[in-house]
Amino acid sequence: MPKHLPGAPLKHIRFKPGSTVEVENKYGKIHVVPWSKDSVKFDIEYQLTAGSRDKLEKLKSSINFDYTVTAFYVGVKTVFGYNSKSIFSGLIDMAEYLLESDNISVNYKVYVPANVTLGLNQKFGDIYIDDFSGTLNIDLSNGDIKANSLTGKTNIKIASGGGVIYNLENGSADISYSNFTVRNGGKVNFVSRSSKLIFEDVQYLKGDSRRDKITVEKLNQMYGESYFSDLTVEELSNEFDYNLKYGNLNIEKLQKGFNFINISSEYTDIQMLYDRQAAFEIDVTHSPDVYLQIPNHLANLQQKTVGEAGTGLITYGTVGGSNPSSKIKISALKKCNIEINYR
């Protein structure tokens, strides 16, 4: 019958204003709890399970917590390895144990002022954060993050995991093979690979996407590039400047009074629906192979050939009014479908 062994190391450390706090952990969770004291408290609980008492004690002796404390820095790291052996040998023993039972959990509850610089490095576990106003650096793999309101400068890296951020005021996200959601955002930059991203209501997005599925529900401005990605914008109010290759772009509602849409497409289909009351200039540079659909009864359009051999086309003019202040510019020199219509 498996044997269980709990542990509960606790450490309370004072530090000076402007300090940095870092936590590095594996096989558990990190829960950040903001408080008003000028100190950090680490409440660490671990639960171990093994097939025998001897193996349990051996495993317990292999887990240590390495603290580093200076005037402006406090760090703690979960360390696996045996004091009587080399680090390499200890890691081998730990790997063998995990393959047999996978019953180890090291959980941190970190009490920290909300305005410090906080770094979290977590593998094979989750992260939970309440409201936090300081600088936040997160490196997460094989786990999920859930955070409430992050109003300071935030850097998030997620690999093979997931995340939900309810409010992200000023953030950068590096997402790979993961699901990531931002409910409300101010300024968000992202680099993503083979992931599913959802932005529900964001003022500013800048992206570098590869092989992703991205949904933006409500958006003011967006810039960037994508490659083999599907991008859906449900509602766009101001500006969009994007370079897309081998994917799909769907703008479901382009609000009246938008500013400027600039799209470069290579083998990327574009579907765009604008507000029936909108008026805008349009300028589409495209190859003859491009299928272009614009509502002729609401548009005043002309077309001319361009290029040395006259193989390119420019379709240009106005849609919806005689003195528009908005503009759509599209460059599509490779075969694709472009459908622009009103809703």
Secondary structure, DSSP 8 states (H G I E B T S, - for coil): --EEEEE--EEEEE--TT-EEEEEEESSEEEEEE-SSSEEEEEEEEEEEESSHHHHHHHHHHEEEEEEEETTEEEEEEEE--TTS-HHHHHHHHHHHHHHT--EEEEEEEEE-TTSEEEEEEESSEEEE--B-S-EEEEEESSEEEEEEEEEEEEEEEESSEEEEEEEEEEEEEEESSEEEEEEEEEEEEEEES-EEEEEEEEEEEEEEES-EEEEEEEEEEEEEEES-EEEES-EEEEEEEEEESSEEEEEEE-TT--EEEEEEES-EEEEEE-TT--EEEEEEE-TTSEEE--GGGEEEEEEEESTTS-EEEEEEEES-SS--EEEEEEE-SS-EEEEEE-
